[in-house]
Amino acid sequence: MPVFIERPDGLPPVNGFSHVVTASGTMVFISGQVPLGPDGTLAGADVSAQAEQVFRNLQGALQAAGVSWAHVVKLTYYLTDIADLPAVRNVRDRYLPADRLPASSLVQVVALVNPAFRLEIDAIAVREDMEAQPVSCCFSTPGRSSLARLPGKRGAICPSLAGHRLDPAAHA
């Protein structure tokens, strides 16, 4: 799991984020999510309603990648009005664990892709390296798959799975 370092020595106080987050594993990049529901309709004009939809969209994207809010290491907020930040944080606080606030950046923008959008948020999460997973590889024999390990695990490198490592015992 990521390690959240809210305020290292010598850095200024924080308000709702961590200055530093360390993690290892598979990086998950989530594109900027906007306040559109699954049917493509705008969540409403109210910033709280828009923020709720954006965080629902982020949660769905996280789940699709097999991670949760606890795996999020970075959020970037784009707001058209900085005065909306308290309302956005109120919604965020219902989704993010208070003791695991990710590194964050906030940018006020003149406009987003749709003039009705008041915010957009993108995320980076890190999924821990998983244990052996069955996969096909160049060393597999017919009817038998090899066990590949994600980067950082012991084992031989499989040329057919760039960046993956193999469990040598699987090829014995």
PyMOL commands that place a pseudoatom at each C-alpha (Angstrom):
pseudoatom trace, name=CA, resn=MET, resi=1, chain=A, elem=C, hetatm=0, pos=[0.000, 0.000, 0.000]
pseudoatom trace, name=CA, resn=PRO, resi=2, chain=A, elem=C, hetatm=0, pos=[1.156, 3.556, -0.554]
pseudoatom trace, name=CA, resn=VAL, resi=3, chain=A, elem=C, hetatm=0, pos=[2.797, 5.454, 2.283]
pseudoatom trace, name=CA, resn=PHE, resi=4, chain=A, elem=C, hetatm=0, pos=[1.336, 8.925, 2.840]
pseudoatom trace, name=CA, resn=ILE, resi=5, chain=A, elem=C, hetatm=0, pos=[3.702, 11.528, 4.318]
pseudoatom trace, name=CA, resn=GLU, resi=6, chain=A, elem=C, hetatm=0, pos=[1.463, 14.440, 5.095]
pseudoatom trace, name=CA, resn=ARG, resi=7, chain=A, elem=C, hetatm=0, pos=[4.075, 16.981, 6.173]
pseudoatom trace, name=CA, resn=PRO, resi=8, chain=A, elem=C, hetatm=0, pos=[7.795, 16.226, 6.011]
pseudoatom trace, name=CA, resn=ASP, resi=9, chain=A, elem=C, hetatm=0, pos=[10.089, 18.396, 8.133]
pseudoatom trace, name=CA, resn=GLY, resi=10, chain=A, elem=C, hetatm=0, pos=[10.664, 21.811, 6.608]
pseudoatom trace, name=CA, resn=LEU, resi=11, chain=A, elem=C, hetatm=0, pos=[7.552, 21.875, 4.404]
pseudoatom trace, name=CA, resn=PRO, resi=12, chain=A, elem=C, hetatm=0, pos=[4.579, 24.181, 5.012]
pseudoatom trace, name=CA, resn=PRO, resi=13, chain=A, elem=C, hetatm=0, pos=[1.352, 23.027, 6.697]
pseudoatom trace, name=CA, resn=VAL, resi=14, chain=A, elem=C, hetatm=0, pos=[-1.144, 21.143, 4.552]
pseudoatom trace, name=CA, resn=ASN, resi=15, chain=A, elem=C, hetatm=0, pos=[-4.885, 21.447, 4.236]
pseudoatom trace, name=CA, resn=GLY, resi=16, chain=A, elem=C, hetatm=0, pos=[-6.438, 18.293, 2.840]
pseudoatom trace, name=CA, resn=PHE, resi=17, chain=A, elem=C, hetatm=0, pos=[-3.532, 16.578, 1.067]
pseudoatom trace, name=CA, resn=SER, resi=18, chain=A, elem=C, hetatm=0, pos=[-0.157, 14.903, 1.620]
pseudoatom trace, name=CA, resn=HIS, resi=19, chain=A, elem=C, hetatm=0, pos=[3.079, 16.535, 0.463]
pseudoatom trace, name=CA, resn=VAL, resi=20, chain=A, elem=C, hetatm=0, pos=[4.606, 13.141, -0.378]
pseudoatom trace, name=CA, resn=VAL, resi=21, chain=A, elem=C, hetatm=0, pos=[3.269, 9.704, -1.263]
pseudoatom trace, name=CA, resn=THR, resi=22, chain=A, elem=C, hetatm=0, pos=[5.478, 6.715, -2.001]
pseudoatom trace, name=CA, resn=ALA, resi=23, chain=A, elem=C, hetatm=0, pos=[4.260, 3.532, -3.644]
pseudoatom trace, name=CA, resn=SER, resi=24, chain=A, elem=C, hetatm=0, pos=[5.407, 0.638, -5.769]
pseudoatom trace, name=CA, resn=GLY, resi=25, chain=A, elem=C, hetatm=0, pos=[3.398, -1.471, -8.143]
pseudoatom trace, name=CA, resn=THR, resi=26, chain=A, elem=C, hetatm=0, pos=[1.380, -1.059, -11.298]
pseudoatom trace, name=CA, resn=MET, resi=27, chain=A, elem=C, hetatm=0, pos=[0.461, 2.556, -11.950]
pseudoatom trace, name=CA, resn=VAL, resi=28, chain=A, elem=C, hetatm=0, pos=[-3.156, 3.297, -12.843]
pseudoatom trace, name=CA, resn=PHE, resi=29, chain=A, elem=C, hetatm=0, pos=[-3.825, 6.573, -14.660]
pseudoatom trace, name=CA, resn=ILE, resi=30, chain=A, elem=C, hetatm=0, pos=[-7.406, 7.820, -14.683]
pseudoatom trace, name=CA, resn=SER, resi=31, chain=A, elem=C, hetatm=0, pos=[-8.312, 10.481, -17.204]
pseudoatom trace, name=CA, resn=GLY, resi=32, chain=A, elem=C, hetatm=0, pos=[-9.950, 13.668, -16.053]
pseudoatom trace, name=CA, resn=GLN, resi=33, chain=A, elem=C, hetatm=0, pos=[-13.495, 12.877, -14.984]
pseudoatom trace, name=CA, resn=VAL, resi=34, chain=A, elem=C, hetatm=0, pos=[-16.235, 15.413, -15.612]
pseudoatom trace, name=CA, resn=PRO, resi=35, chain=A, elem=C, hetatm=0, pos=[-19.744, 15.767, -14.135]
pseudoatom trace, name=CA, resn=LEU, resi=36, chain=A, elem=C, hetatm=0, pos=[-21.536, 13.577, -16.659]
pseudoatom trace, name=CA, resn=GLY, resi=37, chain=A, elem=C, hetatm=0, pos=[-23.544, 10.547, -15.613]
pseudoatom trace, name=CA, resn=PRO, resi=38, chain=A, elem=C, hetatm=0, pos=[-23.484, 7.167, -17.374]
pseudoatom trace, name=CA, resn=ASP, resi=39, chain=A, elem=C, hetatm=0, pos=[-26.120, 8.399, -19.842]
pseudoatom trace, name=CA, resn=GLY, resi=40, chain=A, elem=C, hetatm=0, pos=[-24.031, 11.483, -20.692]
pseudoatom trace, name=CA, resn=THR, resi=41, chain=A, elem=C, hetatm=0, pos=[-26.245, 14.017, -18.928]
pseudoatom trace, name=CA, resn=LEU, resi=42, chain=A, elem=C, hetatm=0, pos=[-24.869, 16.801, -16.790]
pseudoatom trace, name=CA, resn=ALA, resi=43, chain=A, elem=C, hetatm=0, pos=[-25.207, 16.202, -13.045]
pseudoatom trace, name=CA, resn=GLY, resi=44, chain=A, elem=C, hetatm=0, pos=[-26.641, 19.708, -12.577]
pseudoatom trace, name=CA, resn=ALA, resi=45, chain=A, elem=C, hetatm=0, pos=[-25.428, 23.278, -12.238]
pseudoatom trace, name=CA, resn=ASP, resi=46, chain=A, elem=C, hetatm=0, pos=[-24.645, 23.026, -8.507]
pseudoatom trace, name=CA, resn=VAL, resi=47, chain=A, elem=C, hetatm=0, pos=[-20.948, 22.410, -7.800]
pseudoatom trace, name=CA, resn=SER, resi=48, chain=A, elem=C, hetatm=0, pos=[-21.724, 19.871, -5.048]
pseudoatom trace, name=CA, resn=ALA, resi=49, chain=A, elem=C, hetatm=0, pos=[-23.856, 17.807, -7.444]
pseudoatom trace, name=CA, resn=GLN, resi=50, chain=A, elem=C, hetatm=0, pos=[-21.150, 18.038, -10.088]
pseudoatom trace, name=CA, resn=ALA, resi=51, chain=A, elem=C, hetatm=0, pos=[-18.447, 17.028, -7.604]
pseudoatom trace, name=CA, resn=GLU, resi=52, chain=A, elem=C, hetatm=0, pos=[-20.531, 14.058, -6.451]
pseudoatom trace, name=CA, resn=GLN, resi=53, chain=A, elem=C, hetatm=0, pos=[-20.809, 12.823, -10.046]
pseudoatom trace, name=CA, resn=VAL, resi=54, chain=A, elem=C, hetatm=0, pos=[-17.093, 13.334, -10.682]
pseudoatom trace, name=CA, resn=PHE, resi=55, chain=A, elem=C, hetatm=0, pos=[-16.184, 11.311, -7.576]
pseudoatom trace, name=CA, resn=ARG, resi=56, chain=A, elem=C, hetatm=0, pos=[-18.680, 8.586, -8.568]
pseudoatom trace, name=CA, resn=ASN, resi=57, chain=A, elem=C, hetatm=0, pos=[-17.022, 8.457, -11.994]
pseudoatom trace, name=CA, resn=LEU, resi=58, chain=A, elem=C, hetatm=0, pos=[-13.572, 8.261, -10.397]
pseudoatom trace, name=CA, resn=GLN, resi=59, chain=A, elem=C, hetatm=0, pos=[-14.753, 5.471, -8.104]
pseudoatom trace, name=CA, resn=GLY, resi=60, chain=A, elem=C, hetatm=0, pos=[-16.078, 3.508, -11.069]
pseudoatom trace, name=CA, resn=ALA, resi=61, chain=A, elem=C, hetatm=0, pos=[-12.780, 3.940, -12.910]
pseudoatom trace, name=CA, resn=LEU, resi=62, chain=A, elem=C, hetatm=0, pos=[-10.820, 2.842, -9.831]
pseudoatom trace, name=CA, resn=GLN, resi=63, chain=A, elem=C, hetatm=0, pos=[-12.988, -0.260, -9.460]
pseudoatom trace, name=CA, resn=ALA, resi=64, chain=A, elem=C, hetatm=0, pos=[-12.525, -1.091, -13.148]
pseudoatom trace, name=CA, resn=ALA, resi=65, chain=A, elem=C, hetatm=0, pos=[-8.757, -1.067, -12.550]
pseudoatom trace, name=CA, resn=GLY, resi=66, chain=A, elem=C, hetatm=0, pos=[-9.054, -3.271, -9.467]
pseudoatom trace, name=CA, resn=VAL, resi=67, chain=A, elem=C, hetatm=0, pos=[-8.096, -0.583, -6.974]
pseudoatom trace, name=CA, resn=SER, resi=68, chain=A, elem=C, hetatm=0, pos=[-9.833, 1.545, -4.349]
pseudoatom trace, name=CA, resn=TRP, resi=69, chain=A, elem=C, hetatm=0, pos=[-9.546, 5.056, -2.969]
pseudoatom trace, name=CA, resn=ALA, resi=70, chain=A, elem=C, hetatm=0, pos=[-6.837, 3.758, -0.606]
pseudoatom trace, name=CA, resn=HIS, resi=71, chain=A, elem=C, hetatm=0, pos=[-4.610, 3.223, -3.670]
pseudoatom trace, name=CA, resn=VAL, resi=72, chain=A, elem=C, hetatm=0, pos=[-4.915, 6.796, -4.999]
pseudoatom trace, name=CA, resn=VAL, resi=73, chain=A, elem=C, hetatm=0, pos=[-1.585, 8.608, -4.712]
pseudoatom trace, name=CA, resn=LYS, resi=74, chain=A, elem=C, hetatm=0, pos=[-2.299, 11.793, -6.695]
pseudoatom trace, name=CA, resn=LEU, resi=75, chain=A, elem=C, hetatm=0, pos=[-5.318, 13.892, -7.613]
pseudoatom trace, name=CA, resn=THR, resi=76, chain=A, elem=C, hetatm=0, pos=[-5.307, 16.911, -9.895]
pseudoatom trace, name=CA, resn=TYR, resi=77, chain=A, elem=C, hetatm=0, pos=[-8.280, 19.243, -9.599]
pseudoatom trace, name=CA, resn=TYR, resi=78, chain=A, elem=C, hetatm=0, pos=[-9.304, 21.691, -12.310]
pseudoatom trace, name=CA, resn=LEU, resi=79, chain=A, elem=C, hetatm=0, pos=[-11.852, 24.244, -11.070]
pseudoatom trace, name=CA, resn=THR, resi=80, chain=A, elem=C, hetatm=0, pos=[-13.351, 27.122, -12.990]
pseudoatom trace, name=CA, resn=ASP, resi=81, chain=A, elem=C, hetatm=0, pos=[-13.896, 29.005, -9.708]
pseudoatom trace, name=CA, resn=ILE, resi=82, chain=A, elem=C, hetatm=0, pos=[-11.516, 28.541, -6.794]
pseudoatom trace, name=CA, resn=ALA, resi=83, chain=A, elem=C, hetatm=0, pos=[-14.360, 29.510, -4.445]
pseudoatom trace, name=CA, resn=ASP, resi=84, chain=A, elem=C, hetatm=0, pos=[-15.877, 26.067, -5.230]
pseudoatom trace, name=CA, resn=LEU, resi=85, chain=A, elem=C, hetatm=0, pos=[-13.031, 24.270, -3.431]
pseudoatom trace, name=CA, resn=PRO, resi=86, chain=A, elem=C, hetatm=0, pos=[-14.746, 23.919, -0.004]
pseudoatom trace, name=CA, resn=ALA, resi=87, chain=A, elem=C, hetatm=0, pos=[-17.792, 22.274, -1.616]
pseudoatom trace, name=CA, resn=VAL, resi=88, chain=A, elem=C, hetatm=0, pos=[-15.568, 19.936, -3.649]
pseudoatom trace, name=CA, resn=ARG, resi=89, chain=A, elem=C, hetatm=0, pos=[-13.598, 18.985, -0.522]
pseudoatom trace, name=CA, resn=ASN, resi=90, chain=A, elem=C, hetatm=0, pos=[-16.824, 18.219, 1.350]
pseudoatom trace, name=CA, resn=VAL, resi=91, chain=A, elem=C, hetatm=0, pos=[-17.689, 15.677, -1.325]
pseudoatom trace, name=CA, resn=ARG, resi=92, chain=A, elem=C, hetatm=0, pos=[-14.116, 14.363, -1.522]
pseudoatom trace, name=CA, resn=ASP, resi=93, chain=A, elem=C, hetatm=0, pos=[-14.071, 13.736, 2.226]
pseudoatom trace, name=CA, resn=ARG, resi=94, chain=A, elem=C, hetatm=0, pos=[-16.920, 11.222, 1.838]
pseudoatom trace, name=CA, resn=TYR, resi=95, chain=A, elem=C, hetatm=0, pos=[-14.812, 9.160, -0.583]
pseudoatom trace, name=CA, resn=LEU, resi=96, chain=A, elem=C, hetatm=0, pos=[-11.208, 9.424, 0.612]
pseudoatom trace, name=CA, resn=PRO, resi=97, chain=A, elem=C, hetatm=0, pos=[-9.931, 7.977, 3.890]
pseudoatom trace, name=CA, resn=ALA, resi=98, chain=A, elem=C, hetatm=0, pos=[-8.907, 10.918, 6.132]
pseudoatom trace, name=CA, resn=ASP, resi=99, chain=A, elem=C, hetatm=0, pos=[-5.604, 9.242, 7.010]
pseudoatom trace, name=CA, resn=ARG, resi=100, chain=A, elem=C, hetatm=0, pos=[-4.681, 8.536, 3.370]
pseudoatom trace, name=CA, resn=LEU, resi=101, chain=A, elem=C, hetatm=0, pos=[-5.080, 11.842, 1.552]
pseudoatom trace, name=CA, resn=PRO, resi=102, chain=A, elem=C, hetatm=0, pos=[-3.130, 11.760, -1.717]
pseudoatom trace, name=CA, resn=ALA, resi=103, chain=A, elem=C, hetatm=0, pos=[-0.699, 14.295, -3.070]
pseudoatom trace, name=CA, resn=SER, resi=104, chain=A, elem=C, hetatm=0, pos=[-2.786, 16.903, -4.870]
pseudoatom trace, name=CA, resn=SER, resi=105, chain=A, elem=C, hetatm=0, pos=[-2.605, 19.810, -7.251]
pseudoatom trace, name=CA, resn=LEU, resi=106, chain=A, elem=C, hetatm=0, pos=[-5.290, 22.418, -7.807]
pseudoatom trace, name=CA, resn=VAL, resi=107, chain=A, elem=C, hetatm=0, pos=[-5.485, 24.513, -10.951]
pseudoatom trace, name=CA, resn=GLN, resi=108, chain=A, elem=C, hetatm=0, pos=[-8.026, 27.240, -11.614]
pseudoatom trace, name=CA, resn=VAL, resi=109, chain=A, elem=C, hetatm=0, pos=[-8.888, 27.270, -15.298]
pseudoatom trace, name=CA, resn=VAL, resi=110, chain=A, elem=C, hetatm=0, pos=[-10.777, 29.747, -17.427]
pseudoatom trace, name=CA, resn=ALA, resi=111, chain=A, elem=C, hetatm=0, pos=[-13.020, 27.034, -18.846]
pseudoatom trace, name=CA, resn=LEU, resi=112, chain=A, elem=C, hetatm=0, pos=[-13.354, 23.293, -19.325]
pseudoatom trace, name=CA, resn=VAL, resi=113, chain=A, elem=C, hetatm=0, pos=[-14.372, 21.420, -22.472]
pseudoatom trace, name=CA, resn=ASN, resi=114, chain=A, elem=C, hetatm=0, pos=[-18.068, 22.106, -21.771]
pseudoatom trace, name=CA, resn=PRO, resi=115, chain=A, elem=C, hetatm=0, pos=[-18.926, 25.574, -20.417]
pseudoatom trace, name=CA, resn=ALA, resi=116, chain=A, elem=C, hetatm=0, pos=[-21.387, 23.992, -17.953]
pseudoatom trace, name=CA, resn=PHE, resi=117, chain=A, elem=C, hetatm=0, pos=[-18.626, 21.953, -16.258]
pseudoatom trace, name=CA, resn=ARG, resi=118, chain=A, elem=C, hetatm=0, pos=[-17.344, 23.526, -13.042]
pseudoatom trace, name=CA, resn=LEU, resi=119, chain=A, elem=C, hetatm=0, pos=[-14.693, 20.917, -12.313]
pseudoatom trace, name=CA, resn=GLU, resi=120, chain=A, elem=C, hetatm=0, pos=[-12.665, 18.040, -13.670]
pseudoatom trace, name=CA, resn=ILE, resi=121, chain=A, elem=C, hetatm=0, pos=[-10.458, 15.705, -11.643]
pseudoatom trace, name=CA, resn=ASP, resi=122, chain=A, elem=C, hetatm=0, pos=[-7.884, 13.151, -12.772]
pseudoatom trace, name=CA, resn=ALA, resi=123, chain=A, elem=C, hetatm=0, pos=[-6.189, 10.553, -10.593]
pseudoatom trace, name=CA, resn=ILE, resi=124, chain=A, elem=C, hetatm=0, pos=[-3.155, 8.330, -10.311]
pseudoatom trace, name=CA, resn=ALA, resi=125, chain=A, elem=C, hetatm=0, pos=[-3.379, 5.145, -8.256]
pseudoatom trace, name=CA, resn=VAL, resi=126, chain=A, elem=C, hetatm=0, pos=[-0.909, 2.348, -7.622]
pseudoatom trace, name=CA, resn=ARG, resi=127, chain=A, elem=C, hetatm=0, pos=[-1.956, -1.286, -7.530]
pseudoatom trace, name=CA, resn=GLU, resi=128, chain=A, elem=C, hetatm=0, pos=[0.395, -3.488, -5.538]
pseudoatom trace, name=CA, resn=ASP, resi=129, chain=A, elem=C, hetatm=0, pos=[2.310, -6.115, -7.458]
pseudoatom trace, name=CA, resn=MET, resi=130, chain=A, elem=C, hetatm=0, pos=[0.239, -9.245, -7.447]
pseudoatom trace, name=CA, resn=GLU, resi=131, chain=A, elem=C, hetatm=0, pos=[1.346, -12.769, -6.762]
pseudoatom trace, name=CA, resn=ALA, resi=132, chain=A, elem=C, hetatm=0, pos=[1.799, -15.235, -9.596]
pseudoatom trace, name=CA, resn=GLN, resi=133, chain=A, elem=C, hetatm=0, pos=[-0.878, -14.992, -12.275]
pseudoatom trace, name=CA, resn=PRO, resi=134, chain=A, elem=C, hetatm=0, pos=[-1.431, -17.625, -14.984]
pseudoatom trace, name=CA, resn=VAL, resi=135, chain=A, elem=C, hetatm=0, pos=[-0.466, -16.315, -18.413]
pseudoatom trace, name=CA, resn=SER, resi=136, chain=A, elem=C, hetatm=0, pos=[0.748, -17.656, -21.711]
pseudoatom trace, name=CA, resn=CYS, resi=137, chain=A, elem=C, hetatm=0, pos=[4.367, -17.104, -22.578]
pseudoatom trace, name=CA, resn=CYS, resi=138, chain=A, elem=C, hetatm=0, pos=[7.010, -18.153, -25.027]
pseudoatom trace, name=CA, resn=PHE, resi=139, chain=A, elem=C, hetatm=0, pos=[8.184, -20.938, -22.685]
pseudoatom trace, name=CA, resn=SER, resi=140, chain=A, elem=C, hetatm=0, pos=[4.722, -22.457, -22.179]
pseudoatom trace, name=CA, resn=THR, resi=141, chain=A, elem=C, hetatm=0, pos=[4.051, -25.945, -23.359]
pseudoatom trace, name=CA, resn=PRO, resi=142, chain=A, elem=C, hetatm=0, pos=[0.715, -26.739, -25.032]
pseudoatom trace, name=CA, resn=GLY, resi=143, chain=A, elem=C, hetatm=0, pos=[-2.072, -26.994, -22.482]
pseudoatom trace, name=CA, resn=ARG, resi=144, chain=A, elem=C, hetatm=0, pos=[0.024, -25.475, -19.725]
pseudoatom trace, name=CA, resn=SER, resi=145, chain=A, elem=C, hetatm=0, pos=[0.425, -21.806, -18.899]
pseudoatom trace, name=CA, resn=SER, resi=146, chain=A, elem=C, hetatm=0, pos=[3.332, -20.303, -17.055]
pseudoatom trace, name=CA, resn=LEU, resi=147, chain=A, elem=C, hetatm=0, pos=[3.161, -18.221, -13.934]
pseudoatom trace, name=CA, resn=ALA, resi=148, chain=A, elem=C, hetatm=0, pos=[4.152, -14.643, -14.646]
pseudoatom trace, name=CA, resn=ARG, resi=149, chain=A, elem=C, hetatm=0, pos=[5.005, -12.204, -11.914]
pseudoatom trace, name=CA, resn=LEU, resi=150, chain=A, elem=C, hetatm=0, pos=[4.746, -8.467, -12.228]
pseudoatom trace, name=CA, resn=PRO, resi=151, chain=A, elem=C, hetatm=0, pos=[7.924, -6.336, -12.074]
pseudoatom trace, name=CA, resn=GLY, resi=152, chain=A, elem=C, hetatm=0, pos=[9.801, -6.452, -8.791]
pseudoatom trace, name=CA, resn=LYS, resi=153, chain=A, elem=C, hetatm=0, pos=[9.332, -10.175, -8.182]
pseudoatom trace, name=CA, resn=ARG, resi=154, chain=A, elem=C, hetatm=0, pos=[12.068, -12.791, -8.519]
pseudoatom trace, name=CA, resn=GLY, resi=155, chain=A, elem=C, hetatm=0, pos=[12.310, -14.872, -11.643]
pseudoatom trace, name=CA, resn=ALA, resi=156, chain=A, elem=C, hetatm=0, pos=[13.536, -14.959, -15.196]
pseudoatom trace, name=CA, resn=ILE, resi=157, chain=A, elem=C, hetatm=0, pos=[12.498, -12.315, -17.681]
pseudoatom trace, name=CA, resn=CYS, resi=158, chain=A, elem=C, hetatm=0, pos=[10.078, -13.535, -20.307]
pseudoatom trace, name=CA, resn=PRO, resi=159, chain=A, elem=C, hetatm=0, pos=[10.832, -11.909, -23.668]
pseudoatom trace, name=CA, resn=SER, resi=160, chain=A, elem=C, hetatm=0, pos=[7.238, -12.282, -24.825]
pseudoatom trace, name=CA, resn=LEU, resi=161, chain=A, elem=C, hetatm=0, pos=[5.859, -10.381, -21.819]
pseudoatom trace, name=CA, resn=ALA, resi=162, chain=A, elem=C, hetatm=0, pos=[7.880, -7.189, -21.781]
pseudoatom trace, name=CA, resn=GLY, resi=163, chain=A, elem=C, hetatm=0, pos=[8.491, -6.116, -18.218]
pseudoatom trace, name=CA, resn=HIS, resi=164, chain=A, elem=C, hetatm=0, pos=[7.043, -9.274, -16.666]
pseudoatom trace, name=CA, resn=ARG, resi=165, chain=A, elem=C, hetatm=0, pos=[9.113, -11.818, -14.789]
pseudoatom trace, name=CA, resn=LEU, resi=166, chain=A, elem=C, hetatm=0, pos=[8.519, -15.524, -14.745]
pseudoatom trace, name=CA, resn=ASP, resi=167, chain=A, elem=C, hetatm=0, pos=[8.568, -17.963, -11.882]
pseudoatom trace, name=CA, resn=PRO, resi=168, chain=A, elem=C, hetatm=0, pos=[11.356, -20.357, -12.933]
pseudoatom trace, name=CA, resn=ALA, resi=169, chain=A, elem=C, hetatm=0, pos=[9.606, -23.244, -11.104]
pseudoatom trace, name=CA, resn=ALA, resi=170, chain=A, elem=C, hetatm=0, pos=[6.753, -22.944, -13.596]
pseudoatom trace, name=CA, resn=HIS, resi=171, chain=A, elem=C, hetatm=0, pos=[9.132, -24.017, -16.365]
pseudoatom trace, name=CA, resn=ALA, resi=172, chain=A, elem=C, hetatm=0, pos=[10.665, -26.984, -14.537]
for i in range(1, 172): cmd.bond("trace and resi %d" % i, "trace and resi %d" % (i + 1))
show_as sticks, trace
zoom trace
